[in-house]
Amino acid sequence: MNNDAYARLQEVAGPVSRETFAKLKAFEAVFRKWAQRINLVAPSTLNDVWERHILDSAQIVKLGGAAMKWLDIGSGGGFPGLIIGSMLAERPGATIDLVESNRKKTGFLQAVVGELSLPAKVHSKRIEDVHALIKSPEILSARALAPLPLLLELSWPWLEAGTTALFHKGRDYRQEIEDSAHQWRFDLVEHQSLTDAQGVILEIRNLRRA
């Protein structure tokens, strides 16, 4: 079973070491314990955490290339932020900042960062309150956080300064892009999700106001 899971991880995320695979499996075990106590993801998805959440998150690391400085906003249950952190652990000097305002969830994030020795820093703050604290991330990620127009508003200070966004989106993403066009202009690449036939990852650069 583990061999199948490892093969599937490599299929989605590209070359991944056995050590990173072990760290992700350790994360899955810790996540399941915490999910019994606090609401981290929709209960209906807990039977398929590996594919639905972990692999869905892991695929964006490949899209970020060799980026060393990451930022994840609305980190919540750790997707994709803790998964990115787990995969960056073998990239010397790489870091990720995780931003989450819910105190129970930041408690979970901090516990996992400590237990798995991840190169991550947790900010228990609102996104608007860390714009000045987190300087020049190369990649900004968010998953299941907000509609695209609001995501762009929350991300504006970083994206306007040159950060690239990688946003997980579901079946209604085209409508969200259309809704964003009233306020924003940006360069867009749509990456088909490797774990969800109706999902995409939107790569956004050069954000500017319309």
Phi, psi and omega per residue, in radians:
M1 nan -0.763 3.122
N2 -1.115 -0.634 3.100
N3 -1.089 -0.687 3.107
D4 -1.139 -0.732 -3.137
A5 -1.147 -0.683 3.134
Y6 -1.164 -0.731 3.122
A7 -1.104 -0.710 3.141
R8 -1.174 -0.672 3.075
L9 -1.033 -0.790 -3.134
Q10 -1.180 -0.579 3.101
E11 -1.097 -0.667 -3.087
V12 -1.487 -0.707 -2.948
A13 -1.914 -0.065 -3.075
G14 1.489 -2.933 -3.091
P15 -1.004 2.147 -3.136
V16 -2.365 2.339 -3.117
S17 -1.254 2.810 3.047
R18 -1.084 -0.585 3.137
E19 -1.134 -0.732 3.106
T20 -1.177 -0.700 3.069
F21 -1.018 -0.780 3.126
A22 -1.084 -0.663 3.127
K23 -1.159 -0.694 3.119
L24 -1.182 -0.645 3.077
K25 -1.189 -0.627 3.069
A26 -1.135 -0.723 3.072
F27 -1.025 -0.773 -3.115
E28 -1.007 -0.726 -3.134
A29 -1.145 -0.768 3.128
V30 -1.142 -0.743 -3.140
F31 -1.018 -0.774 -3.108
R32 -1.101 -0.642 3.099
K33 -1.127 -0.813 -3.135
W34 -1.170 -0.622 -3.089
A35 -1.159 -0.303 3.060
Q36 -1.302 -0.349 -3.041
R37 -1.859 -0.649 3.126
I38 -2.293 2.736 -3.081
N39 -1.419 1.768 -3.096
L40 -1.740 -0.608 3.076
V41 -2.522 2.996 3.097
A42 -1.028 2.214 -3.117
P43 -0.922 -0.552 -3.108
S44 -1.149 -0.265 -3.100
T45 -1.751 -0.001 -3.044
L46 -1.210 -0.351 3.126
N47 -1.309 -0.212 -3.090
D48 -2.390 0.880 -3.098
V49 -1.077 -0.684 -3.051
W50 -1.070 -0.933 -3.098
E51 -1.370 -0.823 -2.983
R52 -1.208 -0.600 -3.044
H53 -2.062 -0.866 -3.056
I54 -1.234 -0.912 -3.132
L55 -1.207 -0.633 3.089
D56 -1.018 -0.659 3.108
S57 -1.319 -0.711 -3.029
A58 -1.089 -0.509 -3.055
Q59 -1.109 -0.388 -3.063
I60 -1.395 -0.286 3.126
V61 -1.085 -0.697 3.105
K62 -1.084 -0.645 -3.140
L63 -1.218 -0.420 3.129
G64 -1.429 -0.045 3.097
G65 1.036 -2.307 -3.073
A66 -1.633 0.283 -3.086
A67 -0.960 2.409 -3.091
M68 -1.869 -0.379 -3.074
K69 -2.123 1.946 -3.059
W70 -2.020 2.720 3.042
L71 -2.399 2.271 3.075
D72 -2.085 2.193 -3.111
I73 -1.888 2.536 -3.058
G74 1.107 0.858 -2.942
S75 -1.187 -0.432 2.969
G76 0.797 -1.977 -3.118
G77 -1.424 0.150 3.061
G78 1.703 0.098 -3.125
F79 -1.957 2.148 0.023
P80 -1.608 -0.004 -2.932
G81 -0.957 -0.859 -3.121
L82 -1.226 -0.497 3.092
I83 -1.231 -0.746 3.065
I84 -1.050 -0.814 3.127
G85 -1.010 -0.714 3.119
S86 -1.091 -0.664 -3.096
M87 -1.412 -0.386 3.096
L88 -1.451 -0.194 -3.023
A89 -1.024 -0.477 3.134
E90 -1.704 0.197 3.110
R91 -1.886 1.633 -3.020
P92 -0.905 2.209 3.113
G93 1.599 -0.184 -3.132
A94 -1.332 2.532 -3.139
T95 -2.491 2.782 3.006
I96 -2.435 2.376 3.012
D97 -1.710 2.333 3.137
L98 -1.985 2.220 -3.091
V99 -2.041 2.142 -3.125
E100 -2.671 2.301 -3.080
S101 -1.627 -0.321 -3.139
N102 -1.326 2.094 -3.011
R103 -1.144 -0.651 3.105
K104 -1.107 -0.718 -3.123
K105 -1.258 -0.614 3.083
T106 -1.196 -0.528 3.034
G107 -1.070 -0.754 3.075
F108 -1.093 -0.839 -3.121
L109 -1.026 -0.803 -3.120
Q110 -1.141 -0.657 3.123
A111 -1.107 -0.754 -3.128
V112 -1.203 -0.742 3.111
V113 -0.985 -0.753 3.128
G114 -1.226 -0.797 -3.072
E115 -1.141 -0.645 -3.082
L116 -1.767 0.059 3.127
S117 0.935 0.952 -3.101
L118 -1.535 2.581 3.112
P119 -1.408 1.097 -3.012
A120 -2.356 2.646 3.049
K121 -2.192 2.276 -3.109
V122 -1.722 2.277 3.099
H123 -1.962 1.923 -3.131
S124 -1.501 1.229 -3.038
K125 -2.560 2.891 2.971
R126 -1.259 2.640 -3.099
I127 -1.008 -0.720 -3.105
E128 -1.089 -0.409 -3.067
D129 -1.546 -0.035 -3.137
V130 -1.991 0.060 -3.132
H131 -0.938 -0.710 -3.089
A132 -1.498 -0.234 -3.062
L133 -1.551 -0.566 -3.054
I134 -1.879 1.891 -3.016
K135 -1.708 2.286 2.882
S136 0.921 0.895 2.981
P137 -1.151 2.591 3.086
E138 -1.381 -0.704 -3.111
I139 -2.226 2.366 3.039
L140 -2.056 2.258 -3.133
S141 -2.108 2.732 3.028
A142 -2.786 2.489 -3.121
R143 -2.441 2.220 3.092
A144 0.966 0.727 -3.076
L145 -1.802 -0.903 -3.031
A146 -2.864 2.830 3.013
P147 -1.047 2.706 -3.032
L148 -0.996 -0.740 3.137
P149 -0.997 -0.724 3.119
L150 -1.246 -0.683 3.093
L151 -0.999 -0.743 -3.132
L152 -1.161 -0.667 3.098
E153 -1.120 -0.764 3.141
L154 -1.153 -0.568 -3.053
S155 -1.616 -0.178 -2.978
W156 -0.820 -0.849 -3.068
P157 -1.048 -0.572 3.133
W158 -1.424 -0.796 -3.062
L159 -1.181 -0.616 3.120
E160 -1.146 -0.441 -3.120
A161 -1.596 0.008 3.039
G162 2.067 -0.054 3.091
T163 -1.199 2.544 3.044
T164 -1.701 2.331 3.100
A165 -1.696 2.466 2.972
L166 -2.207 1.815 -3.047
F167 -1.948 2.154 2.982
H168 -1.226 2.339 3.089
K169 -2.454 2.674 -3.120
G170 -1.753 -2.693 -2.944
R171 -1.092 -0.440 -3.079
D172 -1.631 0.344 -3.011
Y173 -1.119 -0.554 -3.121
R174 -1.141 -0.676 3.095
Q175 -1.142 -0.662 3.122
E176 -1.141 -0.663 3.086
I177 -1.115 -0.766 3.129
E178 -1.085 -0.732 3.134
D179 -1.132 -0.546 -3.119
S180 -1.277 -0.422 -3.032
A181 -1.162 -0.299 3.119
H182 -1.232 -0.486 -3.053
Q183 -1.998 -0.405 -2.915
W184 -2.286 2.682 2.928
R185 -2.171 2.453 -3.127
F186 -2.859 2.789 3.021
D187 -1.554 2.347 -2.989
L188 -2.296 2.339 2.943
V189 -2.165 2.256 3.118
E190 -1.736 2.088 3.090
H191 -1.824 2.121 3.090
Q192 -1.105 2.284 3.088
S193 -1.103 2.463 3.104
L194 -1.597 -0.005 -3.128
T195 -2.149 -0.172 -3.075
D196 -2.486 1.975 -3.065
A197 -1.049 -0.421 -3.122
Q198 -1.775 0.028 -3.068
G199 -1.775 2.791 3.073
V200 -2.454 2.875 2.906
I201 -2.062 2.112 -3.121
L202 -1.587 2.102 3.059
E203 -1.710 2.025 -3.023
I204 -2.112 2.267 3.108
R205 -2.317 2.865 3.011
N206 0.939 0.869 3.127
L207 -1.242 2.319 3.035
R208 -2.578 2.717 -3.124
R209 -1.299 2.519 -3.124
A210 -1.224 nan nan
